[in-house]
């Protein structure tokens, strides 16, 4: 927990006549998360408060009510508040999905809104990587198995997360993992031209998320999954998608010394393709490659649960065909060829300089010999002339 600030709820505050605030777990740009006690069920809960930084404030010495910062439009705040509650409604659809944090309640109070979720004992994947560094392929496959199964069920219901990253995955002491923070989740099934809000997390957001009218779908989450897995294995976050679209210098994990089977590496690098049409269309395809090589200790995904997500989209003529892409009508992607390091060539400059110096020395020696010879001949000629004059 972090230290309480004047704009936080006072410790001991009771929300909705049920939830007793006991501490602050964390704070982000759009909200504050508290640890609380459900006095009805006598269990810990996480309480998320809608608190957009810079838009509202509070002095907890006087009241728990929030007040708007001067210049903040009330309409914008209420629109954000409604989207916040929509996150709760979205999450509540998946309370029976093991890999997703469960929502227990949501309500309005103190001039803002709250979501009550199950309290998870653990650390985020971001904190895990900061503490332990890059992980093995086996560890990565184990962590993501429940996340992938949960996300596939979400996709089957026509919803995409749009904000997958290490700080939105919770690692639990039992070795399980859960997906959190559905604040950016949206329905994608109709593929309408109506714009989606631009949600960006540098290094994890694919190129289509930079455009409010970009075609987003399961492939959008798959890019973010690939970026998260890439950081897990290499310790490096991929470059921003816009930068990669201009010059892609992303190298495969094996080139960075990671021990990884080619099919698994191919799965991650295909998930990270810049063009949406070059990525996997759904998680079933992705997991088929990602878990094609596993160790005896790997918790693999249940492929029987993966089906074609709802909705469809015409990506145009496929660039090739494979058994899978022919069946599903998706373009085939040629095998990923990682960028090769530049070939080191011998630098010819020192040799040229040496040759020039040698040539100059030879010329100078030659000139010296010629001058010495001429001087000698002149001296000899002078001596001869003086001798002949003496004889006369």
C-alpha positions in Angstrom: 0.0 0.0 0.0 1.0 3.6 -0.6 0.9 6.7 1.7 -2.5 8.4 1.9 -2.7 11.8 0.3 -5.2 14.6 1.0 -7.2 13.8 -2.2 -7.6 10.1 -1.2 -10.6 8.8 0.7 -10.1 9.0 4.5 -9.2 5.6 6.1 -12.3 4.2 7.8 -14.7 5.7 5.1 -17.7 3.4 4.5 -18.9 3.2 0.9 -22.4 2.0 -0.1 -23.0 1.2 3.6 -20.9 -1.9 3.1 -17.3 -1.4 2.1 -14.8 -0.1 4.7 -11.8 1.6 3.2 -8.5 0.4 4.8 -5.7 1.7 2.6 -4.5 2.8 -0.8 -3.2 0.1 -3.2 -2.2 2.4 -6.1 -3.1 5.4 -8.2 -3.2 6.0 -12.0 -4.2 8.7 -14.4 -7.9 7.9 -14.2 -8.4 6.3 -10.8 -7.4 5.3 -7.3 -7.5 1.7 -6.1 -8.2 1.0 -2.4 -8.1 -2.1 -0.3 -11.4 -2.5 1.6 -13.4 -4.8 3.8 -16.8 -6.1 2.6 -18.6 -6.0 6.0 -21.4 -8.2 4.7 -19.2 -11.1 3.4 -16.3 -10.4 5.8 -13.7 -10.5 3.1 -11.1 -8.2 1.5 -12.0 -6.4 -1.7 -10.4 -4.0 -4.1 -12.3 -0.7 -4.6 -11.5 1.3 -7.7 -12.6 5.0 -7.6 -13.0 7.1 -10.8 -10.6 10.0 -10.2 -9.3 11.5 -13.4 -6.1 13.4 -12.5 -6.3 17.1 -13.2 -10.1 17.0 -13.6 -11.3 16.7 -10.1 -9.9 17.0 -6.6 -10.8 16.5 -2.9 -9.7 17.7 0.5 -10.3 14.7 2.8 -10.0 16.9 5.9 -13.3 18.5 5.0 -15.3 16.0 2.9 -15.1 12.8 0.8 -17.0 14.6 -2.0 -15.0 15.3 -5.2 -15.0 18.8 -6.8 -14.3 19.8 -10.3 -11.0 21.6 -11.1 -11.6 25.0 -12.6 -12.1 24.8 -16.3 -13.1 21.1 -16.4 -16.3 20.5 -18.4 -18.9 18.7 -16.4 -20.1 16.9 -19.6 -16.6 15.4 -20.1 -16.4 14.2 -16.6 -19.8 12.5 -16.6 -18.9 10.9 -20.0 -15.8 9.5 -18.5 -17.7 8.3 -15.4 -20.2 6.5 -17.6 -17.3 4.7 -19.5 -15.8 3.8 -16.1 -19.1 2.1 -15.1 -19.2 0.4 -18.5 -16.0 -1.3 -17.5 -17.7 -2.8 -14.6 -20.6 -4.0 -16.8 -18.1 -5.5 -19.3 -16.2 -7.3 -16.6 -19.3 -8.6 -14.9 -20.1 -10.6 -18.1 -17.0 -12.7 -17.4 -17.2 -13.4 -13.7 -17.3 -17.1 -14.4 -14.1 -16.9 -16.4 -11.1 -18.1 -14.3 -8.5 -15.8 -15.9 -10.3 -12.5 -15.3 -10.6 -10.5 -12.1 -14.2 -10.7 -10.8 -16.5 -7.7 -10.3 -18.6 -7.8 -7.2 -20.4 -4.4 -7.2 -20.5 -0.9 -8.8 -22.2 2.3 -7.8 -22.1 6.1 -7.6 -21.2 8.0 -4.5 -19.2 11.1 -3.4 -19.8 12.7 -6.8 -18.0 10.0 -8.6 -18.2 6.2 -9.3 -16.8 3.0 -7.8 -16.1 -0.6 -8.9 -15.7 -3.3 -6.2 -13.6 -6.3 -7.4 -12.1 -9.4 -5.8 -8.9 -8.7 -3.9 -5.9 -10.5 -5.4 -2.9 -11.3 -3.4 0.1 -11.0 -5.7 2.1 -8.7 -7.9 1.6 -7.5 -11.5 3.6 -9.1 -14.3 5.4 -5.8 -14.6 6.6 -5.9 -11.0 7.5 -9.6 -11.4 9.8 -8.8 -14.4 11.3 -5.8 -12.6 12.1 -8.1 -9.7 13.3 -11.3 -11.4 14.2 -10.1 -14.9 13.4 -12.0 -18.2 11.7 -15.4 -17.8 12.1 -18.7 -19.8 9.7 -19.8 -22.5 8.3 -22.4 -20.2 7.5 -19.8 -17.5 6.0 -17.5 -20.1 3.7 -20.3 -21.5 2.6 -21.2 -18.0 1.7 -17.6 -17.1 -0.2 -16.9 -20.2 -2.2 -20.2 -20.5 -5.1 -19.0 -18.3 -4.9 -15.5 -19.7 -5.3 -16.8 -23.3 -8.2 -19.1 -22.4 -10.0 -16.2 -20.7 -9.3 -13.7 -23.5 -10.6 -16.2 -26.1 -13.9 -16.4 -24.2 -14.0 -12.6 -24.1 -13.4 -12.4 -27.9 -16.1 -15.0 -28.5 -18.5 -12.5 -26.9 -17.4 -9.8 -29.3 -15.3 -7.8 -26.8 -11.6 -6.9 -27.1 -9.5 -5.7 -24.2 -7.3 -3.1 -26.1 -4.9 -2.5 -23.1 -3.0 -5.7 -22.6 0.4 -5.1 -21.0 2.5 -6.4 -18.1 0.9 -4.0 -15.6 -2.6 -5.3 -16.4 -1.7 -9.0 -15.6 -1.7 -10.1 -12.0 0.5 -13.0 -11.0 -0.9 -14.9 -8.0 1.1 -16.9 -5.4 -0.5 -20.2 -6.6 1.1 -19.7 -10.0 -2.1 -18.5 -11.6 -2.5 -15.2 -13.5 -5.5 -13.0 -14.1 -6.2 -10.2 -16.6 -7.2 -6.9 -15.2 -8.3 -3.3 -16.2 -11.0 -3.5 -18.8 -11.4 0.3 -18.9 -10.5 0.3 -22.6 -12.5 -2.8 -23.6 -15.0 -2.3 -26.5 -17.4 -4.3 -28.6 -15.9 -5.0 -32.1 -18.4 -7.4 -33.7 -20.1 -5.1 -36.1 -16.8 -3.7 -37.6 -18.7 -0.4 -38.0 -17.1 2.7 -39.2 -18.0 4.5 -36.0 -14.7 5.5 -34.4 -13.3 3.8 -31.3 -11.5 5.9 -28.7 -7.8 6.1 -29.1 -6.1 4.0 -26.3 -2.4 3.9 -26.4 0.4 2.2 -24.4 3.7 2.7 -26.2 5.3 -0.5 -27.3 2.1 -2.6 -26.7 -0.5 -0.7 -28.9 -0.7 -1.9 -32.5 -0.8 0.6 -35.4 -4.6 0.4 -35.8 -5.1 1.8 -32.3 -3.5 5.1 -33.4 -6.5 5.7 -35.6 -10.0 6.1 -34.1 -11.3 4.5 -37.3 -8.7 1.7 -37.5 -10.2 -1.8 -37.9 -9.8 -3.3 -34.4 -10.5 -6.9 -33.4 -8.9 -10.0 -31.8 -5.7 -9.2 -33.9 -5.4 -6.0 -31.9 -5.1 -7.9 -28.6 -2.9 -10.5 -30.2 -0.3 -7.8 -31.1 -0.4 -6.6 -27.4 0.0 -10.2 -26.2 3.0 -10.7 -28.6 4.6 -7.5 -27.3 4.1 -8.5 -23.7 5.5 -12.0 -24.3 8.5 -10.5 -26.2 9.3 -8.3 -23.1 8.9 -11.3 -20.8 11.5 -13.3 -22.8 14.0 -10.5 -23.8 13.6 -7.9 -21.1 13.0 -5.4 -23.9 9.8 -3.6 -24.8 9.2 -3.5 -28.6 9.6 -0.1 -30.3 6.4 2.0 -30.8 4.3 0.7 -33.7 4.4 4.0 -35.5 8.2 4.0 -35.4 8.3 0.4 -36.6 6.1 1.3 -39.5 8.8 3.6 -40.7 11.8 1.4 -39.9 11.4 -2.0 -38.3 14.5 -3.0 -36.4 12.8 -5.5 -34.1 15.0 -8.6 -33.8 13.7 -12.0 -32.8 14.3 -13.3 -29.3 16.8 -16.0 -30.5 19.0 -13.2 -31.9 19.1 -11.8 -28.4 20.2 -15.1 -26.9 16.8 -16.5 -25.8 16.5 -20.2 -26.0 13.3 -20.7 -27.9 11.9 -23.3 -30.3 11.4 -21.9 -33.9 7.6 -22.4 -34.0 7.1 -20.6 -30.7 9.3 -17.7 -31.8 7.4 -17.6 -35.1 4.1 -17.3 -33.2 5.4 -14.3 -31.2 6.9 -12.5 -34.2 3.9 -13.1 -36.3 1.7 -11.7 -33.6 4.0 -8.6 -33.7 3.6 -8.0 -37.4 2.8 -4.3 -38.1 0.0 -4.9 -40.7 -3.1 -6.3 -39.0 -3.7 -8.6 -42.0 -0.3 -10.2 -41.4 -1.1 -11.3 -37.9 -3.2 -14.2 -36.6 -6.9 -13.6 -36.9 -7.8 -15.3 -33.7 -6.3 -16.8 -30.5 -7.0 -20.4 -31.7 -4.5 -19.9 -34.6 -2.0 -18.1 -32.3 -2.1 -20.7 -29.5 -1.7 -23.6 -32.0 1.8 -22.3 -32.9 2.6 -20.8 -29.4 2.1 -24.2 -27.7 3.2 -26.4 -30.5 6.5 -27.1 -28.6 6.1 -27.5 -24.8 8.1 -29.1 -22.0 6.8 -31.7 -19.6 6.3 -28.9 -17.0 4.3 -26.6 -19.2 0.6 -25.9 -18.5 -0.7 -25.9 -22.0 -4.0 -24.3 -23.1 -7.1 -26.4 -23.8 -7.4 -26.1 -27.6 -10.9 -27.5 -27.6 -12.1 -24.2 -26.0 -10.9 -22.1 -28.9 -13.4 -21.4 -31.6 -13.8 -18.8 -34.4 -14.8 -15.4 -32.7 -18.1 -13.8 -33.7 -18.1 -11.3 -36.5 -16.2 -11.2 -39.8 -14.1 -8.9 -41.8 -13.0 -9.0 -45.5 -9.3 -8.6 -45.6 -9.2 -8.9 -49.4 -7.3 -11.4 -51.5 -5.0 -13.6 -49.4 -1.3 -13.5 -50.2 -1.1 -17.3 -50.1 -2.9 -20.3 -48.8 -2.4 -22.9 -46.1 -4.7 -25.5 -44.7 -5.8 -23.3 -41.9 -6.1 -20.1 -43.9 -8.1 -21.8 -46.7 -10.5 -23.1 -44.1 -11.0 -19.8 -42.4 -10.5 -17.4 -45.3 -7.6 -15.6 -43.8 -4.4 -14.6 -45.6 -1.4 -16.8 -45.1 1.8 -15.1 -43.9 5.2 -16.2 -45.1 7.6 -17.5 -42.4 9.1 -14.6 -40.4 12.6 -13.8 -41.4 14.3 -11.7 -38.7 16.5 -8.8 -39.6 20.1 -9.9 -40.0 22.9 -8.1 -38.4 25.1 -6.1 -40.8 27.9 -8.0 -42.3 31.2 -6.8 -41.0 33.6 -5.9 -43.8 37.3 -5.2 -43.5 38.1 -1.6 -43.4 40.3 -0.8 -46.4 41.2 2.8 -45.3 44.3 1.8 -43.3 45.7 -0.2 -46.2 45.2 2.7 -48.6 46.9 5.1 -46.2 49.8 2.7 -45.8 50.2 2.4 -49.6 50.1 6.1 -50.0 52.7 6.6 -47.3 54.9 3.9 -48.9 54.5 5.5 -52.3 55.4 8.9 -51.0 58.5 7.6 -49.3 59.7 5.9 -52.5 59.1 9.1 -54.4 61.0 11.2 -51.9 63.9 8.7 -51.8 64.0 8.7 -55.6 64.1 12.5 -55.7 66.8 12.5 -53.0 68.9 10.0 -55.0 68.5 12.1 -58.2 69.5 15.3 -56.4 72.4 13.6 -54.7 73.6 12.2 -58.1 73.3 15.5 -59.8 75.2 17.2 -57.0 77.9 14.6 -57.2 78.3 14.9 -60.9 78.4 18.7 -60.7 81.1 18.5 -58.0 83.2 16.0 -60.2 82.8 18.2 -63.2 84.0 21.2 -61.3 87.1 19.4 -60.0 88.0 18.2 -63.5 87.7 21.7 -64.9 90.0 23.2 -62.2 92.6 20.4 -62.7 92.7 21.1 -66.4 93.2 24.8 -65.8 96.1 24.1 -63.5 97.9 22.2 -66.2 97.7 25.1 -68.5 
